[in-house]
Amino acid sequence: MSVRQSLLAILAQGPCYGYQLRHEFARRTGAVWPLNVGQIYNTLERLERDGLVSRDEADAQGHVYWEITPAGAAEVALWLSGPVERAPAPRDELAIKVALAATLPDADAVSVIHAEHAAVETRLAELRRVRSSRGDSGPEDLAHSLVLDSMIFAAEAESRWLEHAGARLAEHPQHALALALDVDRPRRGRPGRVERDALV
């Protein structure tokens, strides 16, 4: 999630102070990814350093308002008009857990998959319950429902992958998948053969 571009996009609507930006971000995203005020002010200071926002003097209540600059507005327009740049995928803890369970001699990979699948289905049921309880009557409701839809689709994909992994494991006897420690130890500073092959 880009806090930088999100704050700039909100500031494109008009000057805001820190807590106001926090509130606006929460109400436009269903408060699913809360921002802390320290994170907001650190981001604003970097945006100011980069010439994308400017700050005014504090008002009578002590609020310091931040305003987008023309360069900041141009960055918002660029961000909204182009696709999100995906970072390299982070390590997927679930995929790693299942892969390791499938290759450890004493692990019951099928039980691991069943437990994980049950947890995903529980989470999915809760997300669907929350989604069905919310309408799309206004902009805030619509924004929240879009975020919930994204979370539901991600959980559905995880559920399908676990079903797929279970079916793949069922094709092989458990003992056939077990891997002993490799006696051919890789040298320091050079990837092992499996790592090199994976990079090709």
Order of alpha helices (4+ residues) and beta strands (2+ residues): alpha-alpha-alpha-beta-beta-alpha-alpha-alpha-alpha-alpha-alpha
